């Protein structure tokens, strides 16, 4: 690099005619690797010296030229932090809905299903679980089977089944009365309806399918009557108690002269108590 001139442009601002200029050019001659390093050090020293004289010496943080810029950054950072703190105080963390926001963009929290509460009696807990399972299966079959008559009969069976089990849940002493209903009639009814649903979904007419479906349709009326009788049987003890109370009350009313019928003057009948 002998005889070669290196043209350097100083980016350090200096004063020229009362204004800051960035376009001062220095030329130096460098010879060899050692000469180049020495020349560069001299140029840096010359540059900073000129800059300090041009701008009137160190300022702000004590440096020359742009050496004071970090203070500006700190000042801006402090102002930003202060603005953030004031903004958090005026506008706390809240979620605002934008008018016209699509519903699909809103995040819906999944509903949490609470576990069924225990009654303290394992048999009753199992009975409630069986009720929910049977009623849920009836609803599924009802939605799947298209025949309106069968669908109406399933609705009736669902209602009666719920009433039977709910009554026993309230009066556990009646549980032995529905053992056969729970162990045979209810599960067999669901089995028959499931078979009907599968054959109906096949979508074809055949000797086996048509004959079986017809038998199920004829049997459903009998099954509905059996469920009704099972519910009625649960009121047998209560009906007997009420009948006994009525008989005793009638006898007491007769003995005390507070009961009986008496005809009035117009030929009408008056009940005396």
C-alpha positions in Angstrom: 0.0 0.0 0.0 3.0 2.3 -0.5 2.0 5.6 -1.9 -1.6 4.8 -1.6 -3.9 7.4 0.0 -6.8 6.3 2.2 -9.8 8.5 2.1 -11.7 8.5 5.4 -15.0 10.2 6.2 -15.7 11.2 9.7 -19.1 10.4 11.0 -18.5 12.4 14.1 -20.4 15.7 13.9 -18.5 19.0 14.1 -19.4 22.6 13.9 -19.1 24.4 10.6 -20.4 27.9 10.5 -22.6 27.5 13.6 -24.1 24.2 12.4 -23.2 20.6 12.9 -21.7 18.9 9.8 -20.9 15.2 9.2 -18.9 15.6 6.0 -15.3 16.2 7.0 -12.7 14.3 5.0 -9.2 13.3 6.1 -6.5 12.0 3.9 -3.4 10.2 5.1 -0.6 8.2 3.7 -0.1 4.7 5.0 2.8 2.4 4.2 2.7 -1.3 5.1 0.8 -3.0 7.8 2.6 -1.2 10.6 2.3 2.2 9.0 -1.4 1.6 8.3 -2.1 0.8 12.0 -0.2 3.8 13.2 -1.9 6.1 10.7 -5.3 4.8 11.8 -4.5 5.5 15.5 -3.3 9.0 14.6 -6.5 9.6 12.5 -8.8 8.5 15.4 -6.9 10.8 17.8 -7.0 13.6 15.4 -10.7 13.0 14.7 -11.8 13.0 18.4 -9.6 16.0 19.1 -11.1 18.0 16.3 -14.6 17.0 17.3 -14.1 18.1 20.9 -12.9 21.5 19.8 -15.6 21.8 17.1 -18.5 21.2 19.5 -17.1 23.1 22.4 -15.8 20.2 24.5 -17.5 17.3 26.2 -21.2 17.5 27.1 -23.9 15.5 28.9 -22.2 12.3 29.8 -18.7 13.8 29.5 -17.9 12.4 26.1 -17.3 14.1 22.7 -19.6 14.3 19.8 -22.2 11.5 19.8 -20.8 10.1 23.0 -23.7 11.7 24.8 -26.3 9.8 23.0 -26.7 6.9 25.6 -28.1 9.5 28.0 -30.8 10.2 25.5 -31.6 6.5 25.3 -31.8 6.3 29.1 -34.1 9.4 29.2 -36.4 7.9 26.5 -36.5 4.6 28.4 -37.4 6.3 31.7 -40.2 8.3 29.9 -41.5 5.1 28.3 -41.6 3.3 31.7 -43.4 6.2 33.3 -46.0 6.2 30.5 -46.5 2.5 30.8 -47.1 2.7 34.6 -49.5 5.6 34.2 -51.3 3.7 31.4 -51.6 0.5 33.5 -53.2 2.6 36.3 -55.7 4.2 33.9 -56.5 1.1 31.9 -56.1 -2.1 33.9 -56.1 -5.5 32.3 -59.6 -6.0 30.9 -61.0 -7.8 27.9 -63.1 -5.6 25.6 -65.3 -7.1 22.9 -65.0 -5.4 19.5 -68.4 -4.8 18.0 -69.1 -7.1 15.1 -66.5 -9.7 16.2 -67.3 -13.1 14.7 -68.6 -15.6 17.2 -66.2 -18.3 16.1 -63.3 -16.1 17.2 -64.5 -16.1 20.8 -63.0 -18.8 22.9 -65.6 -20.7 24.8 -64.7 -22.4 28.0 -65.7 -26.0 28.0 -68.5 -26.8 30.5 -67.3 -28.8 33.5 -69.5 -31.7 34.4 -69.9 -32.2 38.0 -69.7 -35.8 39.2 -73.0 -37.2 40.6 -73.4 -36.7 44.3 -73.4 -39.9 46.4 -76.5 -40.7 48.5 -74.4 -42.7 51.0 -76.1 -45.9 49.9 -74.1 -47.9 47.3 -77.2 -49.6 46.0 -79.1 -46.4 45.5 -76.0 -44.8 43.8 -75.9 -47.8 41.4 -79.7 -47.5 40.8 -79.3 -43.8 39.8 -76.5 -44.7 37.5 -78.6 -47.4 35.9 -81.5 -45.0 35.5 -79.3 -42.5 33.6 -77.8 -45.2 31.4 -81.2 -46.7 30.5 -82.9 -43.3 29.8 -79.9 -42.2 27.7 -80.1 -45.3 25.6 -83.8 -44.9 25.1 -83.2 -41.3 23.9 -80.6 -42.5 21.4 -82.8 -45.2 20.1 -85.7 -42.8 19.8 -83.6 -40.4 17.7 -82.5 -43.2 15.5 -85.8 -45.0 14.9 -88.0 -43.2 12.3 -91.3 -45.0 13.0 -93.5 -42.5 14.7 -95.6 -45.1 16.6 -92.5 -46.8 18.0 -91.0 -43.4 18.8 -94.1 -42.4 20.8 -94.0 -45.7 22.7 -90.3 -45.2 23.6 -91.1 -41.7 24.9 -93.7 -43.3 27.2 -91.2 -46.0 28.4 -88.6 -43.4 29.1 -91.0 -41.4 31.3 -92.3 -44.4 33.2 -88.8 -45.8 33.8 -87.7 -42.5 35.3 -90.7 -42.4 37.5 -90.2 -46.0 38.7 -86.6 -45.5 39.7 -87.1 -42.0 41.1 -89.8 -43.4 43.4 -87.5 -46.1 44.7 -84.6 -43.6 45.2 -86.9 -41.7 47.5 -88.2 -44.9 49.2 -85.3 -47.4 49.2 -87.4 -50.0 51.0 -89.3 -50.5 47.7 -86.1 -51.6 45.9 -86.9 -55.4 46.2 -90.1 -54.7 44.3 -88.3 -53.7 41.2 -85.5 -56.3 41.1 -87.1 -58.3 38.3 -87.8 -55.1 36.4 -84.2 -54.0 36.7 -82.6 -57.4 36.1 -84.8 -58.6 33.2 -87.6 -56.4 31.8 -85.6 -53.2 31.4 -82.5 -54.7 29.8 -84.5 -57.0 27.6 -86.6 -54.2 26.4 -83.5 -52.2 25.4 -82.1 -55.3 23.7 -85.3 -55.7 21.6 -85.3 -52.0 20.6 -81.6 -52.2 19.6 -82.3 -55.1 17.4 -85.2 -53.2 15.8 -83.0 -50.2 15.2 -80.2 -52.3 13.5 -82.7 -54.0 11.2 -84.5 -50.7 10.4 -81.1 -49.1 9.6 -80.3 -51.9 7.1 -82.7 -50.3 4.7 -83.9 -53.4 3.0 -87.0 -55.6 3.1 -86.5 -59.3 3.8 -88.3 -62.3 5.4 -86.2 -62.2 8.6 -86.1 -58.4 8.9 -89.8 -57.8 8.2 -91.0 -60.6 10.5 -88.8 -59.5 13.4 -89.8 -55.9 13.1 -93.4 -56.8 13.0 -93.1 -58.9 16.2 -91.3 -56.0 17.9 -94.1 -53.5 16.9 -96.7 -55.9 18.3 -94.8 -56.5 21.5 -94.2 -52.8 22.3 -97.9 -52.3 23.4 -97.5 -55.2 25.8 -94.2 -53.8 27.1 -95.7 -50.4 27.7 -98.6 -51.9 29.7 -96.1 -54.0 31.8 -94.1 -50.8 32.7 -97.3 -49.1 33.7 -98.3 -52.0 36.0 -94.8 -52.0 37.6 -95.2 -48.3 38.5 -98.8 -48.9 39.7 -97.6 -51.8 41.9 -95.2 -49.5 43.8 -98.3 -47.7 45.1 -99.9 -50.9 46.4 -98.8 -50.5 50.0 -99.8 -46.8 50.0 -103.2 -47.6 48.4 -103.8 -50.2 51.0 -103.0 -47.8 53.8 -105.2 -45.1 52.4 -108.1 -47.6 51.9 -107.7 -48.8 55.5 -107.7 -45.2 56.8 -110.9 -44.4 54.8 -112.7 -47.5 56.2 -111.7 -46.6 59.8 -112.8 -43.0 59.4 -116.2 -44.0 58.0 -116.8 -46.3 61.0 -115.8 -43.6 63.5 -118.1 -41.0 61.8 -121.0 -43.4 61.9 -120.4 -44.2 65.6 -120.1 -40.6 66.6 -123.2 -39.7 64.6 -121.2 -37.4 62.3 -121.7 -39.3 59.1 -124.5 -40.6 57.0 -126.9 -39.1 54.5 -130.2 -37.2 55.3 -132.9 -36.1 53.0 -134.0 -32.5 53.3 -137.6 -31.2 52.8 -137.2 -30.8 49.1 -136.3 -34.4 48.6 -132.6 -33.6 48.1 -129.7 -35.4 49.9 -127.7 -33.6 52.5 -124.4 -34.9 53.8 -124.0 -34.3 57.5 -120.5 -34.3 59.1 
